[in-house]
Amino acid sequence: MGAMKAPEPIELPPELSYLYEAYRQVKFSKIPNEEGFLLIPRSLLNYVDLEAYSRVSELNLEHWEIETMICIDSIFERSRG
């Protein structure tokens, strides 16, 4: 199996932007640097992480939202190799 070609970027529907932003907040540490911020990925997300984030952020994520974030993270981790 050879290297995968990166998919073309897609535009995120505005109704789902909150979910992607929540994923970014859970997945990445933001380290300030001279250009703004450096995003450092945390380890593979799991249900415990997302349940805790849901409680602390008061987002009250539904099951399908948590499943979607797990899928996004899986895609991200696979793309890293």
N, C-alpha and C positions, 0 to 999 in steps of 0.2 A: 504494500500500500504506500503510495507516494504522499508528498506534502499536499495539504489541502489549500485550495485557493480561498482567500478571504471573501466572504459574501459581500455583495453590494450593500451599503448602508440603507436602512429603511427609515422612513419617518414614523415616529412613534405617535399613535393617536393621543390627542391631548387628554382624553379621559384616563389614560394609563400612565401619564407622566409621574404621578404621585408614587406609583408602585416602583418604577425604575429609580426614582430618587431615594425611596426607602431602601432598595437593594444597595445602592451606592453607599448610603450611610452605614449600613451594616457591614458591607464587604470591605470597604477601604478605610484605612487610617489616612488622615490628611496631615502631612508634614509641611509646615511653611518653609519656603525657600525663596531665593531672590526673584524667581519668576512667578510667584504666587503660591501654589501648593503642589506637592508631590503626592500622588496617591499610591499607597502601599497596600496590596491586597492581603487580606487576612486569610486564614485557612478556609477549607471547604465549609460552606454553611450547612447547618442542620436545623432540625425542627426546634430544638431547645433554644438555639440562638434567636431564631425568628419569633418564637413565643415570647421570650424575654424582651426583645425589641418591641413587639406589639404592645406588651404591657407598659413598658417604660415610656414609649412614645405616645401612648394613648391612641394609637391608630386603630386598634382592635381589628387586626387583619383577619379576614375570613380564610377558610381552608383553601379555596382556589387561589387566593393571593399568595399564601405561603407556598403552595405547590408551584406557582408561576415563578416565584423568586428562587426556589430550589432548582427549577429547570434553567433559569437564566444563569445561575451560578455554575451549573453543570456544563453548560455551553462555554462559559468563560474559562473554566478550568481545563476543558478539553482543548480549547484554542491555544492554551499556554504550553501544551505539549506534555 
